[in-house]
């Protein structure tokens, strides 16, 4: 499957222009930064704050923005036209994901600078965040493909928000309710484990284990989003 940088760039520019007119998405850009300011004022050692800040950013910004970009195309009846263009599925998915990736990365960096977080391993931290942005972009794509309007997209991310943002907190109940142990394997829980690794005394294995889980989730989520997009292409 060929990938055209020109078509990807054209889709990116188109989405950027549409995003600049969407005030709901613009507001979402400020929420992680606002929470970072609140958490910092409460103290950088606030339990669970750094993990909550990350997972909140991925759901409310990355996933929501991607879902809205696809839902807006469907609301305007332009998604089918886009599917019928010479642009390949990968051109469309990469083009529509690039803007969300850039926004998520920039907002997350600003939020972390404000919060004052120093990761124990920079390479593991960066890799985990890149994988997480890709994963939640894929989840947003899935939500957007099955949303007819922007309102539908807003509601479609609620299950993602509950399951992925709430997983690290639900995993704390595993001692009393063994069933909740499965939540430890969620990517959001593994990211929290990685973020909570102490600055000193950790091993490479402590870093690799959560990265492998996040990587596996990212691969599966990306494949599912591509397959579902191709199915929608056949229905167009």
Secondary structure, DSSP 8 states (H G I E B T S, - for coil): ----HHHHHHHHHHHHHHHHT-HHHHHHHHHHHHHHHHHHHH-TT-TTHHHHHHHHHIIIIIIHHHHHHHHHHHHTT-HHHHHTSS--HHHHHHHHHHHHHHHHHHHHHHHHHHHT---S-HHHHHHHHHHHHHHHHHHHHHHHHT-SSHHHHHHHTHHHIIIIIHHHHHGGGTTT-GGGGGGGGSHHHHHHHHHTS-SSS--HHHHHHHHHHHHHHHHHHHHHHHHHHHHHHHH-
